[in-house]
Amino acid sequence: MAELLDYLRRAVEDQASDLFIVAGGPVCEKLDKRVQPISEGRVFPKETQELILGIYALAGRDPERFLRSGDDDFSVSVPDLARFRVNTYRQRGSLAAVVRVVAFDIPDWKKMGIPPQVMALSEVSHGMVLVTGTAGSGKSTTQACVLDQINQTREAHIITLEDPIEYLHRDKKSIVSQREIAIDTEDYLSALRACLRQSPDVILLGEMRDGETIHTAMTAAETGHLLIATLHTKGAVNTIDRIVDSFPGSQQDQVRIQLSMVLHTVVSQQLLPGAEGNLVPAFEVMRMNNAIRSLIRDNKTHQIDNAIAAGSGEGMIAMDQSILTLYKEGRITKETAMVFSDNPEQMRRRIGA
């Protein structure tokens, strides 16, 4: 157990995002998207088993289900250190784990580089807000910051449905009920249906995995609740298309109409290599207006990017504009701006390369 705590402490002190425990190589941490060893030599299957069963002991969680299924996902808090999201799995017949470091305290949104246009979502009373991006792009942190702002400023009932719970929210002005899938409730769909009978004002849905859950989420947003959900998509256009494609073709026209009425905002984010070796977030923000509503309804989503670029006065941010701003502020290099741009040729002209 002492060795495990040393590794966890090292990851926190180094401000690493993840810790890797995999037999056959050293224990490693990921720092600014680079994996580097932190143990003296290779760890063997017996050692990884001891370390991983130690994590289960810290969490007070029975490892039997994991040992049967070969996969598990849960959170654990270590007093005076941090909170960790743990994914355990089998590989080549041995136990392995990836441990994500989650701070006890919700980060300051300004220090995290979250724009005011995103934090303004804390003032939205109803509708669907989607926070999207690839794994590890900072979606959970953005959601946590927006929820914390609601918690500080509104007298509301916030219900979160998560798998597992990452950031812990203490009651401030709001009451916060945090429900973990497979522990407090069976699955996302049944939890979402149940929470509609629990007088929620704000619902955080950790993930929308199928058409039925998406349909229930849209209904919740339609009936006067603010619903904030996550999708592993890149950009507003891809997000909207993914939602529509989750339904049979015969239902898609109706889904477009419903989505155009309930969707409030799509936030898409990615992490870029910073000029100082750190990671810097870039954001796209699409807010619903009449033009975008018509584009969704008429299946012309390919034109939405132009509407976002023209909508800066309405609180929208185009991804390339966010990247250009980061370059002008000296936070990313010219090369990074070009690589991550949706339109490298246009970016080249804008930065004068």
C-alpha positions, 0 to 999 in steps of 0.5 A: 500500500505504501508503494501505491500511495507513493505513486499516487502522490508523485502523480499529484505533485508532478501535476500529471493527468494520468498514472499507468500501471501495466505489467512489463514496463515501468509505472508511468505518468502522463504529463502534458500528453507525454508518457514518462516512467516514474518507477525504477524498473519494470513491474511484473504481473504479481506487482501490478496485481498487488498495486491494483488490489491496493486501489480497490482496498483504498476505495473500499470496493470489492474487486470480484466483479472486475476479476470476473469481467476484466473491466471496471471504472470507479472513483476513489478519494485519498484524504489530504491528497486527491480524488482519482478516477480509476479504470482497471482492465486485463491485458496479456493475462495480467491486471492493469490500470489507468488512474486519472488525477482529479483535484478535490477542489473544483478548479478556477475557470479563469485559470483553466482558460474557460471563456466567459461565453461558456461560463455564461451557461450557468445563467441558462434556465432550460434547454439542452447544453452539450459539452463535447470533445475527445477523451481527455479534452477537459469536458468534465472540468468544464462541466464541473466549473459551470455546475459550480457557478450554478451552485454558487449563484442559484437556489436550485436542485442539481442532479448529476448522473455520472459513471463514475462520479469525478468532481464532488460538489458540496451544497452551496446555494443549491442542493446537489444530488450526485448519483453514480451509475451501477452504485446509486442507480442501474443505468443512465436511462433509468436514472434519467427517467427517475430524476424527472420525478425528483424535482430537478432544475439542472440535470448533468448527464455524464454520457448519452450512449443511445437513441433512447437516452438521447430522446429522454434527455431531449424530453427533459430539456423540453419540459423546462429543465436545464440538461447538460450532457457530454458527447465524444464528438468534435465540433457542433456539426459532428455533434448534431449529425451524431445525435440525428444518426442515433435514430432510425431514418424514419424518425430523423426528420422529427428528431431534427425538429425536436433538436432544433427546439431544445438545443441551446448550446454546443461547446466543443473543446480540445487541448493544444500543446502550449508554447511553454510545454503545457496544454492549452484549451481551445473552444468552439461555442455554438449558441442556437439562433433562428438561422441555426435552428433552420439549418438543423431542421432543413438538414443543412448542418454543413452550413453551421460552421459559417453561422458560428463564424458570423455569430461572435456578437451572440456569444459564439466562438469559432474553433479557428478563432479560438486557436488564432487568439491563443496564437496572438496571445503567444500561448501556442506556436504558429506550427500548432495553430496550423496543425489544429486549424480546421482550415490551415490555408486560411489560418496561414493567411490570418497569421501572416505565415 
